[in-house]
Amino acid sequence: MDSNIPMPDERGYFGEYGGQIIPPDLVVIMDEIKDAYLEISQTKVFQDELNDLYANYVGRPSPIYYAKRLSEKLGGAKIYLKREDLNHTGAHKINHCLGEALLAKHMGKTKVLAETGAGQHGVALATACALVGLDCEIHMGAVDIAKEHPNVTKMKILGCTLVEVTRGTQTLKDAVDSAFEEYLKDPVNFIYAIGSVVGPHPFPMMVRDFQSIVGKESREQLLEQQGKLPDVITACVGGGSNAIGMFTGFLNDDAVKLVGVEPAGRGLDTDDHAATMSKGVKGSLHGFECYNLQDENGEALPVYSIASGLDYPGVGPQHCLLKDLGRVDYVAVDDDECVDAFMTLSRVEGIIPALESAHAVAYAMKIAGDMSPEQSILVNLSGRGDKDVDFIADKLGL
Ligand SMILES: *Cc1c(COP(=O)(O)O)cnc(C)c1O
């Protein structure tokens, strides 16, 4: 873990974002996790164990691939892909789930709890818990359970307890409430594993640190392979974990332009998007301060994206600060552009991306033609599209 990263401050703030917007007794619990994390993550035992799993279980380092045919088709900058889709379980989420599960084990916790929406975080966490031998309990809305068949089955096979949430809208928001209630029954022995760089301090910091392997590797690989850094680096932004993991490796390289891509859904001028940075306001959500999509009463608005991993009404606090500082640009890509990129990458390169990742691919496709072949773009391909193929086939009538 990089000790040069100055953020967040003592109270978990990135500028005016982040913090712990939670009751005082919960602050005590979160601070215990923070202290344990800061101590345990610095030990050689923990680092050796995590690095060994990254290498021999996940398959790190993930390759950087030059997408030659795609680049030539667009006739401009060279496009490179960081292949997080090749990780065990098929996405970047395993990077922080392994970190969280190992931390839970070192802290002597008996049960790991989480919510899941589409099931991606649930599967990655259930995998990590099976591996380290910890009980895992995942709360999921009944509506989502009915929709996400393969992920539900995987979680059951992996041995986690799947709790069907039937209250409210029976989706992600209710699953969060339900899982959190269970957690509060015994926070000494249980731990709540958040699935992105969101929630109260220390989670935005901790999840970022675990994901920063992506940017660190990319920087070394590019310098070794190309002898230079790319002109633009782009990644999709839901909560923001794959993007911040990548960007962390390049924040001090001023010549490298960093671009986060949010989902514009059916359009920024409709209610059906999840473009938190483009359309959100400052406020608090799920225990931290961030830009978020809320109504006049401060209630989170329903959000939408074709990529269910991106439909979160808030965004990680460090991203909010990076936006205000102007260090990272945030743009939005809509469903149609996403599907076009999904199909193009599949047919030109033989790589089926996750719909989430296809947002970043779409942005690269938009700008590549206006750049020169001496320039390059690195896309963080956060996950593979196996989970999305039936949906796309239905949508396109394949
Ligand atoms: C969950 C997910 C995302 C969105 O989460 P972030 O925290 O924004 O990275 C992006 N891509 C894939 C493949 C995912 O599974």
Ligand as a Chemical Component Dictionary entry (heavy atoms), coordinates in Angstrom:
data_LIG
# 
_chem_comp.id                   LIG 
_chem_comp.type                 NON-POLYMER 
_chem_comp.pdbx_formal_charge   0 
_chem_comp.three_letter_code    LIG 
# 
loop_
_chem_comp_atom.comp_id 
_chem_comp_atom.atom_id 
_chem_comp_atom.alt_atom_id 
_chem_comp_atom.type_symbol 
_chem_comp_atom.charge 
_chem_comp_atom.model_Cartn_x 
_chem_comp_atom.model_Cartn_y 
_chem_comp_atom.model_Cartn_z 
_chem_comp_atom.pdbx_ordinal 
LIG C1 C1 C 0 -19.431 -3.227 -10.154 1  
LIG C2 C2 C 0 -18.763 -2.958 -11.448 2  
LIG C3 C3 C 0 -18.437 -1.642 -11.858 3  
LIG C4 C4 C 0 -18.821 -0.422 -11.076 4  
LIG O1 O1 O 0 -18.207 -0.277 -9.848  5  
LIG P1 P1 P 0 -17.048 0.772  -9.551  6  
LIG O2 O2 O 0 -16.943 0.756  -8.083  7  
LIG O3 O3 O 0 -17.468 2.099  -10.108 8  
LIG O4 O4 O 0 -15.827 0.282  -10.231 9  
LIG C5 C5 C 0 -17.748 -1.480 -13.051 10 
LIG N1 N1 N 0 -17.419 -2.531 -13.833 11 
LIG C6 C6 C 0 -17.728 -3.795 -13.485 12 
LIG C7 C7 C 0 -17.335 -4.903 -14.401 13 
LIG C8 C8 C 0 -18.413 -4.056 -12.289 14 
LIG O5 O5 O 0 -18.710 -5.311 -11.956 15 
# 
loop_
_chem_comp_bond.comp_id 
_chem_comp_bond.atom_id_1 
_chem_comp_bond.atom_id_2 
_chem_comp_bond.value_order 
_chem_comp_bond.pdbx_ordinal 
LIG C1 C2 SING 1  
LIG C2 C3 SING 2  
LIG C2 C8 DOUB 3  
LIG C3 C4 SING 4  
LIG C3 C5 DOUB 5  
LIG C4 O1 SING 6  
LIG O1 P1 SING 7  
LIG P1 O2 DOUB 8  
LIG P1 O3 SING 9  
LIG P1 O4 SING 10 
LIG C5 N1 SING 11 
LIG N1 C6 DOUB 12 
LIG C6 C7 SING 13 
LIG C6 C8 SING 14 
LIG C8 O5 SING 15 
# 
